[in-house]
Amino acid sequence: MIDVLVAGGGPAGLAAAVHAALAGLETVVVEPRATPVDKACGEGVMPSGVAALRALGVDVAGHPLRGIRYVDGPRRAEADFRGGTGLGIRRTVLHAALYRRAAEAGVRFAPGRVGAVVQDADGVTAGEWRARWLVAADGLHSPLRRALGLGLPARPVVRYGLRRHFRVSPWSEHVEVHWSRHGEAYVTPVGEELVGVAVLSRERRGYEAHLAAHPALAFLSGAAPASAVRGAGPLLQRTRARTAGRVLLVGDAAGYVDALTGEGVALALATAEAAVRCLAAGRPAAYEAAWRRLTRRHRVLTHALLGVCRMPGGGGLVVPAARALPRAFAGVVHALQ
C-alpha cells in the first residue's frame, strides 16, 4: 500500500505530490493526459504563487508582472503588487516544470484514471491502487467530487472562459483587465513575443465576437494567433465539503468561484500544501478549516466583484470606481498577492 495517491496531474496535483514526497511519503500521480498538459487559463501567477513555486524548488521562466491594470475604453486604473512580483507563465511551461520537480522528488506516475473509490479504516482503494490517502486533483468538473457526493447543484447564472495566444510584444508588465457589458478580457504577457488573452462572460459565443467587445484590443484581430482557442466552464463549481474520510479535494476540484481575480494557480499551490500538511499530521479532517481560511478572502472578493458585474451596467462602474478610489483599488490588488 502506498502512502498518497494523487488523482490528476495538473498544478494542484503535482504540487501535492511534491509536498508529499518531500515529507517522506510514497506518492503516485495518476493522470490520463500526456505531459505537458494545456488548458484554458489566464496564466498570470500572483506573487504568493511565485513564492510557493520557489519553495517547492520549481524554477520556471516567464514574464514578470508588476501589478494589475483595469481598462474601460479611455479610462484606466492600475496598481502594483506590494512586496513581490507575479509571473506570466505559459501553462505548458508551468506544467512541465512541476512535472520535472515531482519526478526529481521521487514521485511515480501512472497513465489513466483512478476508477471507483472504496474506503475503509486503513486506506482507500481506487481502481487498481491501494493507498493510505487519496488526493483528488481532477479538475473543475471533478468526477471524484461528484462520485463522493460532495458537489452542490449548479446555479442558473454561469460564466465561461476562452483563451488564445498572440505573437505580439507585450506592451505592459501589468495584467490588463478590459471591462465591457459583455464580460472581461484578461491580457497576460507570457514571453518576449507572446501574450495570452482570456475572455470571461455569461454569453456563449465565439472568441472573436468576445474580443470585438473590447475596442482597445481590436488590433489583435490582425495579429498572428500562436495557439488554438481553448475553453472552460461553467466556472462556478459549488462544493459542500473538501474532505470525505481519507479523500481530500485540492485545486479546482475543491470548488471554484470564478477566474476574475486570477488567483487560481496560487490557490491551487496553497491548498495542495495545506492538504499534505494535514495528511502528514494524520489529521485529514483539519483540511476543511485550512481550506476555508486560505480561500476566504478570495471567495469574498470574487463574489463581491461578480455581484457588481451582475448589476445593470455594473461592469461599467468598476474602472471609474477604481480611478476615484485609488487606495481602495490598491488594497484590492495587494490582497491578490
C-alpha positions in Angstrom: 0.0 0.0 0.0 1.4 3.4 -1.0 1.0 6.5 1.2 -0.6 9.0 -1.1 -2.4 8.5 -4.4 -3.0 11.7 -6.4 -5.8 11.7 -9.0 -4.9 14.4 -11.5 -1.6 15.7 -12.7 -2.3 19.4 -13.1 -0.6 22.1 -11.0 -2.6 21.3 -7.8 -2.0 17.5 -8.1 1.7 17.9 -8.9 2.3 20.4 -6.1 0.6 18.0 -3.7 2.7 15.1 -4.9 5.9 17.1 -4.5 5.0 18.1 -0.9 4.1 14.5 -0.1 7.3 13.2 -1.5 9.4 15.8 0.4 7.5 14.7 3.6 8.8 11.2 3.0 5.5 9.8 1.7 5.4 7.3 -1.1 3.4 9.0 -3.8 1.9 8.1 -7.1 0.1 10.5 -9.6 -2.5 9.1 -11.9 -3.2 11.3 -15.0 -4.7 10.3 -18.4 -3.1 13.1 -20.4 0.4 13.4 -21.8 2.8 15.9 -20.4 2.7 18.9 -20.8 -1.0 19.5 -20.2 -2.5 22.7 -21.6 -5.9 24.2 -20.6 -7.8 27.5 -20.8 -6.0 29.6 -18.1 -5.2 33.2 -17.6 -1.6 32.2 -17.0 -0.8 35.0 -14.5 0.6 33.7 -11.3 0.3 36.0 -8.3 3.3 36.8 -6.1 2.2 34.3 -3.5 2.1 31.6 -6.2 5.6 32.6 -7.4 6.9 32.2 -3.8 5.1 28.9 -3.5 6.8 27.6 -6.6 10.2 28.7 -5.4 9.6 27.0 -2.0 8.8 23.8 -4.0 12.1 24.1 -5.8 10.4 24.8 -9.1 12.4 27.0 -11.5 10.2 28.3 -14.2 10.8 31.0 -16.8 8.1 33.6 -17.6 7.4 37.3 -17.9 7.5 39.5 -14.7 4.2 41.0 -13.7 4.2 44.2 -11.6 0.5 44.5 -10.9 -3.0 44.9 -12.3 -4.4 47.4 -14.7 -8.1 47.9 -15.3 -9.2 49.3 -18.7 -12.6 50.5 -19.9 -12.3 52.5 -23.1 -10.1 55.6 -22.4 -10.4 55.1 -18.6 -7.6 53.2 -16.8 -6.6 52.4 -13.3 -3.6 50.4 -12.2 -1.8 49.3 -9.0 1.4 47.4 -8.4 1.8 44.4 -6.2 3.4 45.1 -2.9 6.4 43.1 -1.7 6.8 40.9 -4.8 6.3 40.4 -8.5 4.0 38.0 -10.2 4.8 35.9 -13.3 3.1 35.4 -16.6 3.8 31.7 -17.4 2.6 29.7 -20.4 0.5 26.9 -18.9 2.5 24.2 -20.7 5.8 25.6 -19.3 4.4 25.6 -15.8 3.2 22.1 -16.1 6.4 20.7 -17.5 8.4 22.4 -14.7 6.2 20.9 -11.9 6.3 17.5 -13.6 10.1 17.6 -13.6 10.3 18.6 -10.0 7.9 15.9 -9.0 10.0 13.3 -10.8 13.1 14.6 -9.1 11.4 14.3 -5.7 10.7 10.6 -6.4 7.0 10.8 -7.4 5.9 7.9 -9.6 3.5 8.5 -12.5 0.9 6.2 -14.0 -1.3 6.9 -17.0 -5.1 6.5 -16.7 -7.8 7.3 -14.2 -8.3 6.1 -10.6 -11.7 4.5 -11.1 -14.2 3.8 -8.3 -13.2 4.7 -4.8 -13.8 2.5 -1.7 -12.7 3.5 1.7 -12.1 1.6 5.0 -10.5 2.3 8.3 -7.0 1.8 7.0 -7.0 3.2 3.5 -8.5 3.9 0.1 -8.9 1.5 -2.8 -9.2 3.3 -6.2 -9.3 1.1 -9.2 -6.0 -1.0 -9.1 -4.5 1.3 -6.5 -4.4 1.0 -2.7 -3.3 4.0 -0.6 -3.5 5.4 2.8 -4.8 8.7 1.4 -6.3 9.9 -1.9 -5.8 13.5 -3.1 -8.5 14.4 -5.7 -7.0 17.0 -8.0 -9.1 16.0 -11.1 -10.1 19.5 -12.1 -13.0 21.9 -12.4 -15.6 19.1 -13.2 -14.1 16.6 -10.9 -15.6 13.1 -11.3 -14.3 12.2 -7.9 -16.1 15.1 -6.3 -19.3 14.0 -8.0 -18.8 10.3 -7.1 -18.2 11.2 -3.4 -21.4 13.3 -3.3 -19.5 16.5 -2.4 -20.9 18.6 -5.2 -23.8 21.0 -4.9 -26.4 21.8 -7.6 -25.4 24.3 -10.2 -26.8 27.8 -10.3 -28.6 29.2 -13.3 -26.2 32.1 -13.9 -22.9 30.7 -15.1 -19.8 32.0 -16.8 -17.4 30.5 -19.3 -13.8 31.3 -20.3 -11.9 31.2 -23.6 -8.2 31.7 -24.2 -5.9 32.2 -27.1 -2.3 33.5 -27.5 -1.0 36.1 -30.0 2.5 36.7 -31.3 3.0 40.3 -30.3 5.4 42.1 -28.0 3.9 42.7 -24.5 3.1 46.3 -24.1 2.9 46.3 -20.3 4.2 44.5 -17.2 0.7 44.5 -15.8 -2.1 42.0 -16.3 -4.7 44.1 -18.1 -8.3 43.5 -17.4 -10.6 45.0 -20.1 -14.2 45.5 -19.0 -17.3 45.7 -21.1 -21.0 45.0 -20.6 -20.4 41.6 -22.2 -17.6 40.4 -19.9 -13.9 40.9 -19.3 -10.7 40.2 -21.3 -7.5 39.4 -19.4 -4.2 40.2 -21.2 -1.2 38.5 -19.7 2.3 38.7 -21.1 3.9 35.3 -21.0 7.0 35.7 -23.2 9.1 38.3 -25.1 6.9 38.0 -28.1 3.8 36.3 -26.7 0.7 37.4 -24.9 -2.3 35.4 -23.8 -5.8 36.8 -23.9 -8.6 35.1 -21.9 -12.2 36.3 -22.1 -14.8 35.6 -19.4 -18.5 36.0 -19.9 -22.0 34.7 -19.3 -22.6 34.9 -23.1 -21.9 31.8 -25.1 -20.4 32.9 -28.4 -17.2 32.7 -30.4 -13.8 34.0 -29.3 -13.6 36.7 -32.0 -17.0 38.0 -31.0 -15.9 38.3 -27.4 -12.7 40.1 -28.4 -14.6 42.5 -30.5 -16.4 43.8 -27.4 -13.1 45.3 -26.3 -12.1 48.1 -28.8 -8.7 48.6 -27.2 -7.8 45.1 -28.2 -9.1 45.4 -31.8 -5.5 45.4 -33.2 -5.1 41.8 -32.1 -7.5 40.7 -34.8 -4.7 41.3 -37.3 -2.0 39.6 -35.1 -0.8 36.1 -35.7 -2.5 33.6 -33.4 0.0 31.5 -31.5 -2.4 28.9 -30.2 -5.9 27.4 -30.7 -8.8 28.7 -28.7 -9.4 26.7 -25.6 -12.4 26.9 -23.3 -13.5 26.1 -19.8 -16.8 26.3 -17.9 -19.2 26.6 -16.4 -16.8 28.2 -13.9 -18.8 28.2 -10.8 -18.5 24.8 -9.0 -20.1 24.6 -5.6 -18.9 22.0 -3.1 -20.4 21.0 0.2 -17.0 19.9 1.7 -13.4 19.3 0.8 -12.9 16.1 2.7 -14.6 12.7 2.7 -12.9 10.3 5.0 -9.4 9.6 3.6 -10.1 11.7 0.4 -9.1 15.3 0.2 -10.0 17.7 -2.7 -7.5 20.3 -3.9 -7.3 22.9 -6.6 -10.3 23.4 -8.8 -11.8 20.1 -7.7 -12.3 21.6 -4.2 -14.7 24.2 -5.6 -14.4 27.2 -7.8 -16.0 30.6 -7.9 -14.6 32.4 -10.9 -11.3 33.3 -12.7 -12.0 37.0 -12.3 -9.2 37.7 -9.8 -6.5 35.5 -11.4 -5.7 33.6 -8.3 -6.3 30.0 -9.5 -2.7 28.8 -9.6 -1.7 30.5 -6.4 -4.7 29.0 -4.5 -4.1 25.5 -6.1 -0.5 25.6 -4.8 -1.6 26.8 -1.3 -4.4 24.3 -0.9 -2.2 21.4 -2.1 0.4 22.2 0.5 -2.2 22.5 3.3 -3.8 19.2 2.3 -0.5 17.3 2.5 0.4 19.0 5.8 -2.8 17.7 7.3 -2.2 14.2 5.9 1.3 14.1 7.2 0.0 15.0 10.6 -2.6 12.3 10.4 -5.4 14.9 10.6 -7.2 14.9 7.3 -10.4 16.4 8.7 -8.4 19.6 9.7 -8.0 20.3 6.0 -11.6 21.7 5.7 -10.8 24.5 8.1 -7.5 25.2 6.5 -9.0 25.4 3.0 -11.7 27.8 4.2 -9.1 30.0 5.8 -6.8 30.0 2.8 -9.6 30.8 0.3 -11.9 33.1 2.4 -10.6 36.4 1.1 -10.6 35.2 -2.5 -14.2 33.9 -2.2 -15.5 37.1 -0.6 -13.7 39.4 -3.1 -14.7 37.4 -6.1 -18.4 37.1 -5.1 -18.4 40.9 -4.5 -17.0 41.7 -7.9 -19.4 39.3 -9.6 -22.3 40.9 -7.8 -21.3 44.3 -9.2 -20.9 42.8 -12.7 -24.4 41.3 -12.5 -26.0 44.7 -11.8 -27.4 46.6 -14.8 -24.4 48.5 -16.1 -22.3 47.2 -13.2 -19.3 46.3 -15.3 -19.1 49.9 -16.3 -18.8 51.0 -12.7 -15.6 49.1 -11.9 -13.0 51.2 -13.6 -14.5 54.6 -12.6 -14.7 53.4 -9.0 -11.0 52.2 -9.2 -9.9 55.6 -10.5 -12.0 57.5 -8.0 -10.7 55.3 -5.1 -7.1 54.5 -5.9 -6.2 53.5 -2.3 -9.1 51.1 -2.3 -8.1 49.7 -5.7 -4.5 49.3 -4.5 -5.8 47.4 -1.4 -7.7 45.0 -3.7 -4.6 44.4 -5.8 -2.4 43.9 -2.6 -5.0 41.4 -1.4 -4.5 39.3 -4.5 -0.9 38.6 -3.5 
